Amino acid sequence: MLAIKLQRIGKKHQPSYRIVVANKRSKMVAPPVDDLGSYNTTTKSFTVDAKRVSDWMRKGARPTPTVFNLFVSHKIVDAPKMPVRIKGKKASTS
């Protein structure tokens, strides 16, 4: 199954990401199937080819929750945001 996800690039403490189409279970070491755009977290710049995103979603590629929420906030997808689960954090029972 293909997924639209973030691939980290950039120096230490200067994260920026590529938005890529890759195999759902693959690590991001292998080259991706397609490069759709980029997202820089420090400057909040977001560039993506919306036509290619819709083509890949029509073909069955599913975005990860973080990428989906980026698409929603930049009006590429018209839907409510998804909840994002963070690994390692468990709900405290008090």
N, C-alpha and C positions, 0 to 999 in steps of 0.2 A: 504494500500500500504506500502511496506517495503522500508526503506531507509538505506543507509550506511552513518553513521554520527559519529561525535566525542562526546565522553562522558568524561567530565572533571573529573580528579582525581588529587590527590596531595594536598599539603598544600597551605596556603595563599601565594601569590606572588611566588609560584613555580609550575606553571601549567604544567601538562602533561595530555595526552588524551589517551583514548582507542578508537580504531576504531571498531565500533559495528554495527550490523544489528538490527534495531528496527522499530517499527511502525512509520510511517511518522509523525503522529500528537501526539505521546506520549511524555510526559516529560521524562527526563532521570532518573526519580526516580525508575521506574519499571525495573526489570532485562531485559537485552536485549535478543533477539532471539539467537544471536551468537556473539562471540568475535573474531575479525579477526586480531588484532594486536595492536600496540601502537605507539604514537608519542610524543616525548619530545621536547618542544619548546626551552628550555634553551640549551640543547646539540645538538639539531637538529637531534637526532637519530630517525629513522623511521624503524619499523619492522612490516611486514605484510605478511600473507600467500597469495601469489598471486593466487594460485590455487583455494582457497576457495573464494577469491574476484571474480574471473571470474565465478565460479559456481553460486554465489548469483546474479551476474549481469545477467547471463543467465536465472535465475529463475524469474527475473523481479525487483530486488531491484535496486533502483536508488541512486547513491551517491549524497550528497549535493555538491554545487559548491566548497566549501573549500576542501572537501575530494577528489573530482574529480581532482582538481588542484594538490593536493599532489600525486595522482596516476600518473598524467601526468609527473610531475617533477621527479618522481622516476621510470619512464619507465614501469609502470604496464599497463597503458592504452595508446594507440597510437592515440592521438587526440589533437587538439589545446585546450588551457586553456579556461575556462569559465570566464566571468566577475562575480565578487562577489559584491552583493549589501549589503551595510551596513545599518542596521536599524537606524533610527534617523537622518541620515545625508541627507539633502535635497540640491539640486542644487540651488545655489544663482542666482538670476536674476538681473544682473547689466547692 
